[in-house]
Amino acid sequence: MKTENLPPVVGGPKKEQRLSLQFAKIAQDTSTFRSLDWDRSRFDIEFGLRNGTTYNSFLIKGKKTALVDTSHKKFLNDWIQLLKKEINPCSIDYLIVSHTEPDHSGLIGELLELNPDIEILASKVAIQFLANQVHRPFRSRAIKSGEELDLGENSCSGISHRLEFISAPNLHWPDTIFTFDYGTSILYTCDAFGLHYCSEEVFDIDQQVIYEDFRFYYECLMGPNARSVLQAIKRLEKLPTINIIAVGHGPLLKYHLNSWIEYYQTWSNQKSKGKNYSAICYISQYGFCDQLSQSIAHGVAKTNAQAQLIDLNSSDPQELTALISEAKAVVVPTWPSQPIGDLQNSIGTLLAALSQKQWIGVYEAYGGNDEPIDAIANKLRTLGQKEGFSPLRVKQNPDSNTFQRFEEAGTDLGQLLNRKQNVATAKSIDGELAKAMGRVSGGLYIVTAEQGLGNDRRRGAMVASWVSQASFKPPGLTVAVAKDRAIEALMQVGDRFVINVLREDNYQPILRHFLKRFPPGADRFEGVAILEDHAKGGPVLMDALAFLSCQVQQRLETPDHWIVYGLVEQGNVADTSTKTAVHHRKVGSNY
Ligand SMILES: Cc1cc2nc3c(=O)[nH]c(=O)nc-3n(C[C@H](O)[C@H](O)[C@H](O)COP(=O)(O)O)c2cc1C
């Protein structure tokens, strides 16, 4: 195994990021190039990373040679250099693109420059997308599930490398395909089964060390597509025994393979129990549909309700009818004003499959020539469906605020779907126990958090009473944040937040304000007196008794909350003549 350290690159606000590259043999005729991104602290807007990440690509040498995926653009020169050191790029016959997310496909353009004859194999949508991404002609083959590519026999090992492709849409991109090599029994899954964990350990030797990151990754990326995960696992059952799952992020899975797959199965079964799901439709490669639909799905999944993503560009009419008619909520993007082909058929099928009493949500795809959003919302309400959230309009290229707004709309929808279940859960706590739990009391606080600047600024706030000091040296505290709180996305490891302590003699107006039901994306501080730039991490309320500014160190998962542990960096008491507001409860089934 070889590791190469690269000079640090500068990324973000003057923070050096360590990058390195690793090349290792993983099986007969098969090796991996791993790009190690030690300090990456965020993935998508809602996903904070504790242990960096890696981008893995693979080289398979039969009679012919195939490369599976490339790397992130930030590894540009060094990745190409290492590739050249290990193989003449012109001798690579095929590039298999598992999906087109830039962290795996970021260097395809450069590879094509070195070897314009390489043939790219990917799903149909992925090839269309690449055409826009690389801006140059290339040889390509659109592959479908079940199709094969025979690389032939490696003359040294005598092993024949026959590859089969398995489509796995929505894991975690719409165009994802898996590849299985019958010669080595390695399954290449790219994002699926991966984890954001950077180390030079190529394999999953110690399961305990990486379990938390594996679980968190599933929650963030796969959980919103639990039904698609189960469909993909079903397809894998037809394969012979798998030896290695060669993932695109983190260590490759080899030593605990069955247990990792079982985790995916168990978690996805839990998430897709019953029929109380929302069907979130999108049109792949149209406008910003892909990412916007993912944000809505992520918001729904935060509430523990289910989300089923459906690509209107490539769905089977029968399957579409079943998924739409059985859904409790249907979310639809604006579609092109003159849809053609499969898309036109899917829209017809979708409209015909809607049923009464469904919740409906519409969002703008921002595709350039969309049917007006209000016209689509009206079309969807023909049978008396109810609005799950107000139409989500997009007036400019989506930024992180837009994604936050979409995520919050998804959360609102998920809460509607779960309403009955949550009331039942609260009632199910034994009366005496609930009363005894109610004797646990806390103070009253407003937690605030803020990130980004200018148009990209995102901020949030929540009322909290489950706040507790958790360490003396260094001073630290915990806040229990419900998994479906909007502010949760701003309280990832490394993020900062502020605890505003409310005063005993005057807390009601502030409490009332922050307990209002805010529409998705609303500025929760409108009409509230705040001290801007007073503390790192979030607004300080003018009427707070004290504030504590913290940085998140760890998060512990409970069934319905994240226990967020923050180190206190700064704090101040505004008025020593009064005490903290205390919250006494009757029962422990409510805050
Ligand atoms: C007295 C009181 C204490 C609360 N404490 C917490 C808490 O510690 N953690 C939490 O997640 N939510 C707590 N909540 C609930 C939410 O903070 C509140 O509903 C929230 O501000 C709405 O935010 P959302 O729109 O993100 O759901 C509390 C609510 C009340 C009334």
Ligand as a Chemical Component Dictionary entry (heavy atoms), coordinates in Angstrom:
data_LIG
# 
_chem_comp.id                   LIG 
_chem_comp.type                 NON-POLYMER 
_chem_comp.pdbx_formal_charge   0 
_chem_comp.three_letter_code    LIG 
# 
loop_
_chem_comp_atom.comp_id 
_chem_comp_atom.atom_id 
_chem_comp_atom.alt_atom_id 
_chem_comp_atom.type_symbol 
_chem_comp_atom.charge 
_chem_comp_atom.model_Cartn_x 
_chem_comp_atom.model_Cartn_y 
_chem_comp_atom.model_Cartn_z 
_chem_comp_atom.pdbx_ordinal 
LIG C1  C1  C 0 -41.209 24.796 27.380 1  
LIG C2  C2  C 0 -40.683 24.170 26.156 2  
LIG C3  C3  C 0 -39.437 23.585 26.139 3  
LIG C4  C4  C 0 -38.934 22.974 24.985 4  
LIG N1  N1  N 0 -37.710 22.371 25.020 5  
LIG C5  C5  C 0 -37.252 21.738 23.911 6  
LIG C6  C6  C 0 -35.995 21.071 23.925 7  
LIG O1  O1  O 0 -35.268 21.055 24.897 8  
LIG N2  N2  N 0 -35.606 20.445 22.792 9  
LIG C7  C7  C 0 -36.362 20.458 21.650 10 
LIG O2  O2  O 0 -35.961 19.885 20.652 11 
LIG N3  N3  N 0 -37.535 21.107 21.615 12 
LIG C8  C8  C 0 -38.005 21.739 22.714 13 
LIG N4  N4  N 0 -39.209 22.395 22.674 14 
LIG C9  C9  C 0 -40.008 22.441 21.426 15 
LIG C10 C10 C 0 -39.511 23.420 20.383 16 
LIG O3  O3  O 0 -38.400 24.139 20.690 17 
LIG C11 C11 C 0 -40.483 24.317 19.686 18 
LIG O4  O4  O 0 -41.626 23.680 19.364 19 
LIG C12 C12 C 0 -39.712 24.891 18.512 20 
LIG O5  O5  O 0 -39.329 26.180 18.867 21 
LIG C13 C13 C 0 -40.321 24.794 17.141 22 
LIG O6  O6  O 0 -39.251 24.569 16.269 23 
LIG P1  P1  P 0 -39.384 23.802 14.908 24 
LIG O7  O7  O 0 -40.238 24.666 14.050 25 
LIG O8  O8  O 0 -38.028 23.629 14.407 26 
LIG O9  O9  O 0 -40.029 22.473 15.189 27 
LIG C14 C14 C 0 -39.714 22.986 23.820 28 
LIG C15 C15 C 0 -40.965 23.589 23.820 29 
LIG C16 C16 C 0 -41.445 24.157 24.975 30 
LIG C17 C17 C 0 -42.810 24.772 24.955 31 
# 
loop_
_chem_comp_bond.comp_id 
_chem_comp_bond.atom_id_1 
_chem_comp_bond.atom_id_2 
_chem_comp_bond.value_order 
_chem_comp_bond.pdbx_ordinal 
LIG C1  C2  SING 1  
LIG C2  C3  SING 2  
LIG C2  C16 DOUB 3  
LIG C3  C4  DOUB 4  
LIG C4  N1  SING 5  
LIG C4  C14 SING 6  
LIG N1  C5  DOUB 7  
LIG C5  C6  SING 8  
LIG C5  C8  SING 9  
LIG C6  O1  DOUB 10 
LIG C6  N2  SING 11 
LIG N2  C7  SING 12 
LIG C7  O2  DOUB 13 
LIG C7  N3  SING 14 
LIG N3  C8  DOUB 15 
LIG C8  N4  SING 16 
LIG N4  C9  SING 17 
LIG N4  C14 SING 18 
LIG C9  C10 SING 19 
LIG C10 O3  SING 20 
LIG C10 C11 SING 21 
LIG C11 O4  SING 22 
LIG C11 C12 SING 23 
LIG C12 O5  SING 24 
LIG C12 C13 SING 25 
LIG C13 O6  SING 26 
LIG O6  P1  SING 27 
LIG P1  O7  DOUB 28 
LIG P1  O8  SING 29 
LIG P1  O9  SING 30 
LIG C14 C15 DOUB 31 
LIG C15 C16 SING 32 
LIG C16 C17 SING 33 
# 
